[in-house]
Amino acid sequence: MKNLFFASLILFAFSTVAKAQQLKSPEGKFVMEFSLQNDGTPTYNLKYKNKEVIKTSKLGLELKDDKKSLLNDFTVVDTKTSTFDETWKPVWGEVDHIRNHYNELAVTLNQKGTDRQIVIRFRLFDDGLGFRYEFPAQKNLTYFVIKEERSQFAMTGDHTAFWIPGDYDTQEYDYTKSKLSEIRGLSQKAYTANVSQKSFSPTGVQTSLMLKTADGIYINLHEAALIDYSCMHLNLDDKNLVFESWLTPDAKGDKGHMQAPNHSPWRTIMVSDDAREILASKMTYNLNDPSKIDDTSWIKPVKYVGVWWEMITGKSSWSYTNDFPTVQLGVSDFSKAKPNGTHGANNANVKKYIDFAAANGFDAVLVEGWNEGWEDWFGHSKDYVFDFLTPYPDFDVKGLHEYAKSKGVKIIMHHETSGSVRNYERHMDAAYKFMKDNGYDAVKSGYVGDILPRGENHYSQWIVNHYQYAIEKAADYKIMVNAHEAVRPTGIARTYPNLIGNEAARGTEYQAFGGSKPNHVTVLPFTRLIGGPMDYTPGIFEMDISKMNPENKSHVNSTICNQLALYVTMYSPLQMAADTPENYNRFPDAFQFIKDVAVDWSESKYIEAEPGDFITVARKAKGTNNWFVGNVNGETPRTSNIDFSFLEKGKKYTATIYADAKDAHYKTNPQAYTIKKIAVTNKSKLSQFSAPGGGYAISIIETK
C-alpha cells in the first residue's frame, strides 16, 4: 500500500508538470508558468528575480445563459512560443523611439464536453507580463455573452496599495494609500457616498492599481488595448488577498457581447524593484497595434491657454443667459433673452486670450461655452442635447477664426455631449466638418452626466465602442481628440495617435471644487498615466480661489514651483497654461518656465521616484540639446539630490532653477519661490529643497 501511495503521488506530480508551460522574459528577470489544475482550470504564476510576485491564479470567463462556462474542463491541444523584437517611433511621446521586445507563449485549450477552443496568449517583457483571451472562429462558439471575466491576480502578501474605489462612471477621486486588508473599511464611506454604481463591491478598485510589497517590490496592475470590451476593475478577496477582474456592466447588467473571432484586452502586470522603471515602462503601448493612421503629419503637440479656469472657479459662466429660450434642438430664439453679463466665451474676452497666446508663443486657445444650450443644460435638465454648430450671439465663429489666424494662433473646439452619445454620433460628421471649415484642428469632448439614451455606465462595452468611434471618425477629418469623462486610456494612442489627450482622473479642476491632496500628483504618474497622457491642466499661480470668485473658498494645494514641475512630471503632448492672463502677468519671471518648456521629447530620465512621496524627471526637448527637469513633492519637506550625468559630455549649459523658497508651503505660503541661474555640465550635482506640496523646475539650455 505504501509503494502504491508513492507511485500514485509520483504519477500525480508528473501529470501536473506535464501540463505546465514555462516562459522567460528576454533577459531572464521574469519567469511565468502556465498550468492546468486537475479539473482543467487554467492557471498561471509569475516570478521576478526568482521571487514569486503573483501566486498561482485562475483564468477563465463565466458565460451568461450557457450550460457551461469557459472556466474548467480544458485540455491543452497546442502550445506555440515565439520571440519578437522591434524598435518603433511614436508620433509624439516621452522618447523618440521605443523597443518592443518580448517572448510569447500561446496556449490553445479545448473544453471537454463542448468542443470549444480558446487561446490564452502570454507576452513576457523585461518589465512585466501581458495576457489575453482569444476566441478563434469555430462551430461551437460564435455568439456569447460574458457574465464575468474571472482573471485572478493572487498577491503574495498584504501589500501597500494606492487606489481609488470601484466606480463605473468616474475616476475623479483622490488616491488612498493603505494595506490591502484595509481597503474594505476605508472605502466604505466613499463607496456609500460617492460610487455611482451601488452594486459594485466595497472592495472593488480601479486600474491602474499601484502596489508595493514589504520587501520593496513595485507591482502595477492594469489593462492594454481596451477595444470592443468592457473596462476592467478589480475586486479583492481580502481574506485570501486575491484580486479578480470585474468588468463594467451595460445597462442590462451584461459584461460583454462577443462574436468570434475576437479577443479580450491585455491584462498587464508590471513589476520592478525600482519605482523609476514603472514610470519608464512602455509595455502598455507595446501591447497595442501600430498606428493605423498612415499620414500623421497633421498630429502635432500643443501648448495652449483657454477660456476655462475662470468658469471652473465661477468667475464667469458657460451660458450666455440665465433664461431658457431653447424650445427644441436647433430651434432657438435669443432675441428676447437677457445676457447674464458673466458669459466667458464672448468676442472681447476670447480676443484677449488670443492676444495673450500670440504674445507668449502658445499654439492655441481653448474656448468652452461658445455654443447654444448651456443655459438649458444648467437650468432645466441634464438631459439636454447640443447640436455642436450654433454659437451664442456674442461669439463670432468666423470673425474669431480670422482674428486668431492673423495672430498665428489656433482655436480648440469644445464639444460637451452631456452624455447623449447617440445625439453626438448623429451630429459628428457635421460637427467635424464645421470644425475644419473654421480652422479647428483639435476638439476637447466631454461626457458629463448620465449616458443616454438607456443609462449606460461610462465604461461599459457599449460606450467604450462609442469613444473609439469618435477617435476614428476624427482621424477621417484629421482632427485631434482630447476626451474628458471618457474611459481611462490603455495605450490606444499608439494605434490612433490623434488621441492626443484624456482626462479620466481627478484633474486640476478639483482644486477649485474643494481641493486635492497635496501628494496627488506624485501618485498619478504611477496610476492614471500608465495608459497614456493626461490633460491635467496645470499652471495655476493664484491658489486662493476666493480672489477669482469671492463665493468660492477653495484652495489649490500646491506651490507655484510644484505647478511648474507638472509640465515635466505629468507627461502630455497637450499642455495647458490653465490660469488666467491676469495671474500670469503678476508672476512673469515664474511664467517664463511655462513659455520655455517643451511638449515633445526625445529622451526621458527618471531620476527619483517613490509613489505618494516624490518624483523627479528630466526630459530632452525633441530636436534640440536642451533639457527640462521637474520635481513634485508630497506632504513631507525633503532635499532632492540629482546629478546631471544625462547631459552630453563636453557640453556646457545654463540651468535656470525655479525653486520653493525656504518658507514655502502649499497651504500657508504657496507663492514663495526663488529663481537662480548656474552653469552646469554632465559632471554637475545639485541638492535642492522641496517644500510640502512643492517642488522645483529647471530649464537647461545649451551654451553656445
Order of alpha helices (4+ residues) and beta strands (2+ residues): alpha-beta-beta-beta-beta-beta-beta-beta-beta-beta-beta-beta-beta-beta-alpha-beta-beta-beta-beta-beta-beta-beta-beta-alpha-alpha-beta-alpha-alpha-beta-alpha-alpha-beta-alpha-beta-alpha-beta-beta-alpha-beta-alpha-alpha-beta-beta-beta-beta-beta-beta-beta-beta
